[in-house]
């Protein structure tokens, strides 16, 4: 059963408060929550494991973090917002004069009323984030500070749903799990991918799908390092992230710019609401850049709405549940499903009656008074037949016709049923 936007939003709401980072118990809690929607195998990769040019970092777990003002009031508290503490902060406990504490405070003067999101994954440090307006109001004096955290050997956790198909070719879907209390970035991506995996399990598939839930950058690098044997089988992939805000959909092409997934995504998204954009590959952004790096060159595109730094709430406490729209979530899931339906059905088109237009009427495919084929379905059949030289495929038919994917797939089935396509 297709989930509605409210169901997707409920999952975003449940994911939102969990205390996530690139490692730690918050990630495990996140994966356990996603397992309520779809089965996941959870992999634990020990600290210190070499992964390509990187190494799995120590595991970080935060128990509490706060600042008390000179009058004893607790003015910053990670129990109120996960964003109040810099991710991967080293433990600290002590008293600090305000002028010394300032070096460990982070705020954004351009957005004075929000808490910014900051991390220090690979350079040991500690710090707090707070609204700039609150920071400017701090008075000199002695402040009590506590970050009760552990940074020690553990593991990096990622989840993977593998849905076997009838063909050896594989398709990878990746979404990042590392951001705490950011609803669009990326509770939205996790929610959409969880239901995407459940939908993929609902029927037999030709392709094998791997839906991966892992931390940004280090997670995809770790997966690639651990799955060398799968690389030759990967026919394409899609990174899904930031898909819940009200902005138009954005598709970022894979490194080739013209791979099968790029063509399928463009065919589908041409039917999307106005404002949909296509951007070329760049070596920054999300995990698509790891899959497309020179040693792998996997054709992996990216589906987002307002991507990195593309909306004013980005990486701040304003990226909250109110920012994520149920209708946008449902639309993002629907587009991802349409791309995968097209890839599943895709095949070369070979017109078995290529000399002139075949007579559709005597085969019951031509629309006359009371006839069975709608004008749109009939146009789709004509496009398929016109492209049926063995050099074009169903993705071409969708792209060149501009017709909905489901209509083109229905036309393909109708033509095969009467022996017009080989």
Secondary structure, 3 states (H helix, E strand, C coil): CCCCHHHHHHHHHHHHCCCCCCCCHHHHHHHHHHCCCCCCEEEEEECCCEECCEECCCEEEEEEEEEECCCCCEEEECCCCHHHECECCCCEEEEEEHHHHHHHEECCHHHCCCCECCECCCCCCCCEECCHHHHHCCCCCEEEEEEEEEEECCEEEEEEEEECCCCCCEEEEEEECCCCCCHHHHHHHHHHHHHHHHHHCCCCCCCEEEEEEECCCHHHHHHHHHCHHHHCCEEEEEEECCCCCCCCCEEECCCCCCCHHHHHHHHHHCCCCCCCEEECCCCCCCCHHHHCCCCCCCCEEEEECCCCCCCCCCCECCCCCCCCCHHHHHHHHHHHHHHHHHHHHCCEEEECCCCCCCCCHHHCCCCCCCCCCCHHHHHHHHHHHHCCEEEEEHHHHHHHHCCCHHHHHHHHHHHHHCCCEC
